Amino acid sequence: MDEVLTHMDYNTITRTEGQGERAVTRLLIKTLMRRGDKAFSGLMSALEAMHYSHVTQRLQSAAMKLRMAMEDEKRTPALTPFVFRAGSTLDEYHAHTNTTVNK
């Protein structure tokens, strides 16, 4: 199998270490997801082989949450901003907001 992470991926991930464990985990998972299922399963297999099941459990949990969040983003319509102009009323704003959200 090809490398799971490139040298550039490794450098990018290690630069986020000061941002907290969640930031590092999210970036790692996003990177692996871009590489495809083989990369993620390759990392998980390597961690399991080294007896890091506690790490694989956390990564699987984080990956599931990230996938769910990404699916939610796809289903949520983008909001069209309301531009206030001279003479705009709050009723117009609320009508715009309600129709944009309910599309």
C-alpha positions in Angstrom: 0.0 0.0 0.0 1.2 3.6 -0.7 2.0 5.9 2.2 -0.9 6.8 4.3 0.4 10.3 4.9 2.9 12.2 2.8 5.7 14.2 4.4 3.7 17.4 3.6 0.6 15.9 5.4 2.8 15.1 8.4 4.2 18.6 8.6 0.8 20.2 8.3 -0.6 18.0 11.1 2.3 18.6 13.4 2.0 22.3 13.0 -1.5 22.2 14.5 -0.4 20.5 17.7 -0.5 23.7 19.7 -4.1 24.2 18.7 -5.3 21.2 20.8 -6.0 17.6 20.5 -9.3 18.1 18.7 -7.7 20.3 16.0 -5.1 17.7 15.3 -7.6 14.9 15.3 -10.0 16.7 12.9 -7.1 17.6 10.5 -5.8 14.0 10.5 -9.3 12.6 9.8 -10.0 15.1 7.0 -6.6 14.3 5.5 -7.3 10.6 5.6 -10.8 11.0 4.3 -9.4 12.8 1.3 -7.0 9.9 0.7 -9.9 7.5 0.6 -11.0 4.5 2.7 -7.8 2.6 2.2 -5.8 5.3 3.9 -8.0 5.4 6.9 -8.3 1.7 7.2 -4.5 1.4 6.8 -3.9 3.8 9.7 -6.4 2.0 11.8 -4.8 -1.4 11.1 -1.4 -0.1 11.9 -2.6 1.4 15.2 -4.4 -1.9 16.1 -1.3 -3.9 15.3 0.7 -1.6 17.7 -2.0 -2.2 20.4 -3.4 1.4 20.2 -7.0 0.3 20.3 -7.9 3.3 22.6 -6.6 5.6 19.8 -8.6 3.7 17.1 -11.7 4.0 19.1 -11.3 7.7 19.5 -10.5 8.2 15.8 -13.5 6.1 14.7 -15.8 8.1 17.0 -14.4 11.4 15.7 -14.6 10.2 12.1 -18.3 9.3 12.6 -19.1 12.7 14.1 -17.2 14.5 11.3 -19.0 12.5 8.6 -22.4 13.3 10.2 -21.5 17.0 10.4 -20.4 17.0 6.7 -23.7 15.4 5.7 -25.6 18.0 7.7 -23.7 20.7 5.9 -24.8 19.2 2.6 -28.4 19.2 3.6 -28.5 22.7 5.1 -29.2 25.3 2.4 -26.9 28.3 2.1 -28.5 31.4 3.4 -28.9 34.3 1.0 -27.9 37.5 2.9 -30.6 40.2 3.2 -29.3 43.6 2.1 -30.9 46.5 4.0 -31.6 49.5 1.8 -33.2 52.8 2.5 -36.9 52.0 3.2 -36.3 48.3 4.1 -38.6 47.1 6.9 -38.2 44.5 9.5 -41.2 42.7 8.0 -39.3 42.4 4.7 -36.2 41.1 6.6 -38.2 38.4 8.4 -40.0 37.4 5.2 -36.7 37.0 3.4 -35.2 35.1 6.3 -38.1 32.7 6.6 -38.2 32.0 2.9 -34.5 31.5 2.7 -34.4 29.1 5.6 -37.4 27.1 4.5 -36.3 26.5 0.9 
